[in-house]
Amino acid sequence: MSMDENLTGNNDTDDGKCCCGKTTERSQEEVRKLINRLNRIEGQIRGIRGMVERDAYCPDILTQSAAVTAAMNAFNRELMSNHIKHCVVRDIKEGKEDTVDELVLTLQKLMK
């Protein structure tokens, strides 16, 4: 996996679907917000890489790293909120209660 794939989380299969075979339709506004967040995070990561290349002081790098972690947490909260409000609610209304188990597993992964 290339660094760009790793940063973008691009692990789609050839048919355009995620590794689990499911997709989520998002509004243009939601996509725009998520992409903007990811672009800012990507810029922060590049900044940290530059700091390492310039032999910046460790605590300065760690401060920036903590900022990236906070930004990723904010991204995850927004994505999770959208997932619950849209996908989970829809699936439960459709009688797909296994979605709750999937949600629990996802939350457990995020809380490691």
Buried (B, 14 or more C-beta within 10 A) or exposed (E): EEEEEEEEEEEEEEEEEEEEEEEEEBEEEBEEBBEEBBEBBBEBBEBBEEBEEEEBEEEEBEEBBEBBEEBBEEBEEBBBEBBEEBBBEEBEEEEEEEBEEBBEEBEEEEEE
